[in-house]
């Protein structure tokens, strides 16, 4: 849409409508309370991780999974478990190629010639 002086009030009105929509969306997102961190038992943690309880005990023994220990009980933070799962994400081929290209372009040129 080409904006001329005659169409200026309509263009401003469209911008205001779009701005109000964006503001409504942002306010609706901010009103959702953050998920409260929940402490889980080993069975609940195994369920979230889709692993058996003995496997989770092995991960705890090798200090591979975040855990809290009180007495003989093990407790797992749900948020920490989810972050631990996400930290093991493998990069896609396109992400690896993009990093390689960035590295090649960021290096100083070879001046041996």
N, C-alpha and C positions, 0 to 999 in steps of 0.2 A: 504494500500500500504506500503510495507516494503521499507524503505529508505536505499539504499546501496550507496557506494561512487560513483558508475557509474550513479545512478539515482538522485544524489544530484542536478545537474543543473536543471533537470525537476521539482523536488520538489520545488526548490527555485522559479522557474518561476511560478508555480501554486500559491505559497504563494503571490508573487507579484501581480498576477492577482486578487486574492481574496482581497488583501489589497486595490488595486485601486478601485474595486467595492464598498467596504465599504466606502472609502473616497468619491466617487461620491455620494453615498446615503446620507452621512452626510452633504455634501455641498448642496445638493438639499433640504434637510430639513431645513438647516439654512437660505436659501435664501427666504423662505416663510415669508412674513412680519407678525408680530403678529397682531391678530385681535384688531382693535382699539375699545376701550370701547365706547359704544353708550348710550346716555341718552334716556330713553323711557318715553312715557306718560303712564298714567294709563291704557288706552285701549291696548297699545302695550304690557305692562307688563302682563295684564290679558290674552292676546293672547298667550304669551310665557308660562305662568303658566297654561294655559288651565283652567282658572277660569273665573267666571263672574266679572264684574267691582265692583258690590256691595260686593262680597266676598273679593276682593283685598282691598277695603276700610276697611273692617272688620279686615283684617290682619294688615293693617297700624295702625288702632286704637289700636289694642292690641300689637303693636310694635313687631310683629312676623316676619316681612319682612323688609329687608333693604331699606330705602327710604330717599330721600332728599326733603326738602320742601322749596320753595321760594315763599313767599307771600301765595297765595291761591293754588298754583300749586304743584303737586307732581311729582317728577322725580325719575326714577329707573335706576340704572346702570345695563346694560345687564350682565356684568361679575359677579357682585355681586348677581344678581338674580340666575344665573346658579350655582354659588358656594353655595348659600342658598339651592337650590334644592338638590344639591349633598350632602350637610351636613346631610340631613335627610335619607341617605341611611341605610337600615336595613342590618345587617350582616346575612350571610347564616349560616345554621346549621353547616356546616363543618368549617367555620371561628370561630364560637362560641366554637365548640369542640376543635379546635386547641388552642384557647386562654385558655380554661379550662385546657388542658393538660400542656401547658406552665406554667400556674400558679401553678399547682400541683407539677410539677418538680422543680420549682424555690423556693418553700417553704422549709424551714429547716425541717428536720425530727422531728417528735414528740418524745420527750425523756421522756415521762411519764412512759414508761414500764420499 
